[in-house]
Amino acid sequence: MSNFVLVENGIVVQSDRSGGQPDGFVEAGDEVCPGFLFDGEVFTAPVPVPVIPDRVSARQFKLQLLAAGLLAEAEAWIAAQGLAVQIAYDNSGIFVRADPTMQAGFAALGFTGAQVGAFFTAASVL
């Protein structure tokens, strides 16, 4: 069965596999679906948008600190904080990117927002 797609502004917005070619639709390969790009000749799969995790496990977080060569520096910063921060670091099962203390720690290490996102993305696969 043929796959016909409707393209608007270079993006496939609808597909139809009912058999006949609807008005305004073009024929496409079976893999083409909404979201594909079309330049008038070639269909291209969309580039996936990376999803930055909003949290990682304590194990992932600490292993990423180690992998980035930041474990000693981060733990020195934590040791200089109040007891509540130290307890949270030692006993949390997850680390949440948007947590104010987490943001303060990353700022103290000189991280930009993009670097924090990259850190959490890397940690999420450990």
N, C-alpha and C positions, 0 to 999 in steps of 0.2 A: 504494500500500500504506500502511496506517495505521501510525502510530508510537504505541505504548503505553509508558508509563513508570511505574516504581515510585518512589514518593516516600516518604522517611523523614525525619522531623523537618524538613520543608520543603525537602529537597534531593533532586533526582533522582539515584537510585543505580543504576538499570538501565533499559535500553530494550529493547523487543521489537518487531520488525517482521515477525514470522512470519505475521501475518494475523489471528489471533483475539485477543481481549482477555483476557489472563491475569487470574486473580483478583487483586484488589488493585491492578491497574494502572489508570491513567487515560489517556485519549487526549490526545495532544499534537501540536503542529506538527512538521513534518519536521526542523526545525533543533534541536529540543530533544534533549539528550543528557545523560548523567551529568555532574553538576556544576551544572546549571541549578538555580535556586531556584524554588519554587512556593509561593505564599501561599494556595492553595485556589482561586484564580481565574485568576491570571496567572503565566506562566512568565517568568523573567528570566535572561538570560545572566549568569554569574558575572563579577565584576570581576576582570580579570587582576591577579595579584600581581606587582608590578614585581620584576624580577631585577636586583640590583645586581651589576655586573661585578666580578670579583675582580682583574682586571688590564686595563690599557689600554696601547696603544703609547706610546712616548716622545713621538711627535708629538702624539697626542691629549692626553696629560697636559700637555705644555708649552703647547699651544694653549688648553687649559682654564685653566691658570694665567693666561695672557694675557687671556682673555675675562673672567675673574673679577677682573682688576686686581691679581693677586697675584704676577706673574712676578718683579718686582724684589725684593719682600719674600722670596719663596721662595729666589731665587738668592743673596740676601744671607745667609740662614740657611745655605745649602749652603756658601757661601764661608767661613763661620765654623767649619765642621766639619773633620774630618780629611781627609787626602788620599784615603782609601778611599771616603768618601762622595762627594767631588767627582768621582772617577773613575767611580763607579757612576752618578751623575746624568748625566755627560757621555757615557757610553758604553753605557748600558743600552738595549736595544731595547724592553723592556716595563717597566712599573711595576706592582708587585703591592701591592694595598691592605693586606694583612696583614703586609707586611714591617716589621720593628721600626724600621728607620730611617725608613721612610715614615710610620709612626705617630708617631714622635718629631717629624718635621717638621710634620705636621698639628697635633700638640699645641702646638708652638711658635707656630703661626699662630692658635691659639685655636679650632680646629675641634672640634665635637662628633662623635660617631660617626655621627649622622644626616647631618651636613654632609659628612663624608668620603664617605658613600654617595652623596649627591646630587652631589658633585663627580665621582666615578667614573662615575655614570650619565650626567651631562652630557658628560663627556669621551668616553664610548663612542660617541657619535653624531657626533663631529667627524671 
